[in-house]
């Protein structure tokens, strides 16, 4: 694969513009329990479809009667957006929102310009409120964006996804009225959700669970990390590297942001330059799959990502799914790395809004998280102190 085609492929993947004929996914609205004014008990699970390892989609509905949509779930943004049935310049999607057929639809008379990651469609949207269902949960009067004009539609004339649902905190308008924000405000809702992403393209079994996590997918429990600031999915990054060699360039104040809709791992160009210089940009899959794992140290816990998850395979050639913001025409803050799908594929991940923390399952990866040397030393010191204390008591 030529060096000219490599960045073009990456941009295509990030922008979800793989050349595909629109696929109409048969969707059957479920019986739901309205949770706008009642207590919530139990969990709600949405099955996700693995689309070639670059995006995971699941069903939600909007309106009364329900209109089904196949959406990507994104832990960076809070916004939920779908295409309008009357969109004048939009890509072709299997399902579009029609407010005229919903008895609970309300036009909030608010226009928003929507831009995801600076590389997806810049769109003009109207804000609507309507009933929204998430698995077996039902929300009344949740606000979402309805795309009326997509300025990037010519670059991606068709798509097999209908929109995006935000599970993060970066909102274009009032966060508390988004479906995610509304869910958090419901009395009795356990403010936790978890993501399980399969690692084989088009494999079944991926899921998003609201209200808890599946203990069968976390047999050894979770390693939890507190977020760096309230209402973010940002975690402290100590180091990262490849083949046991650090490539963080000695930077301090590093952080990672969990981004479940991004099909790769990307960072600020200054931070990523060294590791991108040693990882092959492309090559024969049989060769790149034999490379050592890439690792990330988050609060002194080492997490490894298998090399095969960092490459996109096409006709026997693999393209690296790690990049810099400059190469992707994005703007990523200094000292920041976005941990996208390859990392979340590696570890069953739980997002605890109430505890303001993120947990990675210890038993969900071929390479479980391991404490770094500094943490091991602290553990040894703690053990010595404990022994000395026991001897003193004796």
N, C-alpha and C positions, 0 to 999 in steps of 0.2 A: 504493500500500500504506500503510495507516495506521501511525502511530508505535506504536500498541499492538501491532500484529501483527509488527513488525520484530524485537523481542527474542524473541518467541515462536518465530519461524522460526529464529533463531539458536540458541536453546536446543534446538529440535528437531533441527537439523543436528548440533550438537555431541554430543548424546545419541544420535545415530544412530537417531532415531525417525521418519524420513520414513515416511509412511503407505504401506506396500507390502504386497502379498500375499506371504507367504513363497515364495521361489523355491528350489526344490531344484536345486542345481548338480550335474550328473553328475560324480562323482569316481572316478577309477581309480587305486588305489594302484600305485606304481611299484616296480620292483625296486631294492632299496637295498643299500648296503654298510654293515654295522655298524661303527661307528668307536669303540666304547667302549674297545677294547683293542688297536687296530691303528693303523698310520700312515695319515694322510690325504693324498691327493694330488689336485690338480685343484680345480675349482670345482663348485658345485651351484647351479643357477638355478631359482627358482620363478616361474612366470608369474603376474602379478597382474591382477585384473579391476578396471577403473576403473568404480566405481559413482557415476555422476553427478558426478564430480569432488570428492566429499566423503568417500569412503573407498575404499581399495584392499585387496582381499582375495586370498588365495592359499591353496593346499591344503597341509595337513600331515596326518599320520596319527598315531594313538595306539593302542597295544595290539597284541596278537598273537592272531588275525590283525588286520591294520590296520583301524582305524575312521577314516574320512576326515572332515576338518573344514575348513570354509572360514573363515579367520580374518583379522583385521586385524593387521598387524605394527606394533608401537609401539616407538619408540626412546626413550621416556621411562621406562616401567616395565620391570622384568625378569620380572614374573609372566606365566605363560601360564595362561589360564583358559578352560574350556568348560563347557557345561551338562550336568548329570546327567540320565540317563534317568529318574531317580526324583524330579526336582525337584518340590517340592510347590507352589511359587508362582513359576513362571518364564514368560518369554515363549516363544512357539512358535518354534523354530529348526529348520532342515532336518535337523540331525544332533546327537545327544546321546551322551555317553560312558556306556558300560555296562561297568563293571568285571567283571561276572559272565561276560562273553563273551570276556574276555582272559585268556590263560593266564599272562601276565607281570605282571598288575596286582597292586599291593600297596597296601593302605590304610595310610597312615602314622599314622592315629589322631590327626590334628592338625587343629583347626578354625581358620579364618582369616576375618576380616571384610575384604572387598575393596571398595575405593571408588576408581574411576578419575576423576581430575580434579575430584572433588567434584560432578560433574553427571551422571555416568553411574550405573549401578545400584550401590547399596550392597547387597552380597550376602554371604550366609553360605556358606562353602566348606569342603570337606574336601580335604586334601592326599593325592594319590595319586602313586605312582611307577609308570612303565610305559615300554615302548619307544615312542620318538617318532622319526618320520622327517621330514626337512627336504629335500625334493627327492630327491637320490640319496644323502644322508647319513642314517645311522641311528644313533640314540642309545639305549643301554640304561639303564634305571633313572633316567630323568629325572623330576623332580618337578613337578607342575602342580596347579592349583586346579580342583576340580570344584564348580560352583555348585549348591548344594542349595536355596537360597531367595533370590529376587531381590526386594528390597523396592520396586523401581521398575518391576516388571513391568506394573503397571496403566497406567503412562504409555506403555509401549511393549509392547503385548501380542504383537507378532510382529516378527521380524527375519529378514533373509535371510543373516545371518552367524551363525556358530556359536560365536565366541569371539574371543580375542585372544592373540597371542604377543608377549612382551616381548623387545626387543632393546636394553634400557637397563639401568640399574644400581639402580633403586629397587625393592626386593623386599619382599614382605610376610613372607617367611620367609628361609631360607638361600639366598642368591643362587647359590652355587656348585653347587647341585643342580638349579636350573632348567634347562630345555632350552638356553637361551643360555649359562648358566654352565657346563653340562656340555660344550657345544661348545668353549668356550674352553680347557678343560682337556685336550682330546684331543691327544696328541703328533702333530706334523706338520701340524696345522690352521693355515693362514695366517689370523691373526686380523683379517680384513678382511671387511666386507660393503658392498654398494652398492645404492642405490635409484634406479631410473629410473621416473618417473611421467609418463604421457601427460597432455596438457592438453585433450583433447577428450572430453567425457562419453561413457562406454561404449566408448571406443576401445581396441583391443587394442595390445599391445606393452609394457605396463608390466612391470617385473621386479624381483625381489630376487635378488641373487647373493651367495652365501657363498664366501669364500676368495679374493676378488679383485674385479676390475671389468672391464667390457667396454671395450676400448680403442677400439672403433668409436664408442662414445658419448662418448668424451673425446679427440677428435682432436688437441687442443692440450694435453693433460695437465690436471692439477689445480692449483688454488691451495689450499694446505694451511694450516690454522690449528690451533694447539695448543689443547687443552682447558684451561680455567681451573683445573681441579682433577682429580686422578686419578680415573678411573672415572666420568666424567660426559660428557655431550655438551653441555657449556656452553662458549660462546665469548665472547670479549671484544667488546662492541659499542661503537664509538666514537660513532656518531650514526645517526639515521634521519630521513627527511623525505619531502616530497612536492613535486613541481614545483621541485626544486633549492633548496627552503627547509627548513631544519632545524626539526624539531618535537620534539626530545628535551628541550626545556625546560632546557637547560644542565646536565642531570643528569650526574653522574660515577659511575664504578663500574658502568656498564651491562653487562648480559650478555644473551645469547640462549641459549635451550635448544631443541635440535632435537627436534621432536615429530611423528613421521610419522603418528600416528593422529588428530591434531587437524585438523579440516577448515578451520581458519582461522588467522589470526595474532592472538594475544591477549597482553595485557600488564597489568602492574599499572596500576590506574586513574590514579595520579598521573603515570606516564610517558606513558600513551596519550592523555591528555585533549586535548592540543593538536591532534594529527593527526586525532583522531576529530571534532574540531570543524570541520575544513575538508573532510573527505571526505564526500560525500553518503551518508546512511544507506541511501537507496534512490532509485531513479529509473528512467527509461527506459534500457534497456540500450544503445541506440544513442548515448545521451548520455554515460553513465558510461564506456563503452569508449573514448571519445575523450579522456578525462582523461590527464594526464601520469602517468608511472610513479612508484611509491613506491620509495624506495631505503633500503638499510641499509649502513652502513659497518662492516665487521668487520675489525679489525686493519688499518685504513687501506686496505682494499680495498672499493670501492663495488659493491654488488650491487643491481640493479634488478629489481623484480617488476612485470610488466605489469598494468595496472589491471584488465583483463578477468579475470585470475586471482583477483582479490580480491573478485569479486562472484558471487553465486549467481543464476542466471537461472531465472525461473519465469514463463511466460506473458508474456514481453516485459518484465517488471519485474525489475530486478536489486537484490539486497540485499547490503550490504557484509559481507564476511567478515573484518573486523577488529573487535575489540571489547576491552573491559576486563574484568578479573576480576569486578568488581562487577556488571556487566550480565549476566554468565554464571553468577553464583552460584558462582564459583571463588575460590580463594585463590592468588594468584601473588605470589611474593616481591617486595619492593621492588626497583626498577631492573631488572626482568626482563621480557623479552619471549619468548613461546613462538613459534618459527617453525614453523608447521605445514605442511600440504599445499601452499598456494599458493607458498611459497618453494622447497620441494623439487621441485615441478613445474618450477620455473624453471631449476634447475641439477641435473644429474646429480650425485649426492652419494655419496661414499665415506666410510665410518666405519672408521677404522683403530684397532682396540683396542690392538694392539701398540705403535704409535707414539703413542698417546694424542692423536689429531688427527682433524680432519674436513676433507675436501677437496671443493671445488666445481669441476666441469669447466668449463674456459674456453670450449670450443666447443659447449656444449650449450644455450645460451640465445640468443634473438634479440638480447639486450643483454648481451654478455660482461662479466665483472667488470673493473673499471678501477681502477688505483691512484688514490688521492685526491691533492690538490695537495701535501700534506705529503710523500707518498711520492715524487711526481715530483721535488720539490725535493731530496730526499735522493739520488735517482738522478743528478740533475744534478751535485750536489756530488761524488758518488762518481766520476762521469766526469771532472770537472775534476781531481780528485786523481790519477786514473789517468794523464791526459795529462801533468800536471805531473811525475809520477814518471818517465814515459817520457822527457820532455825532460831531466830531471836525469841520467838514465842516459846519454843521448846526449852 
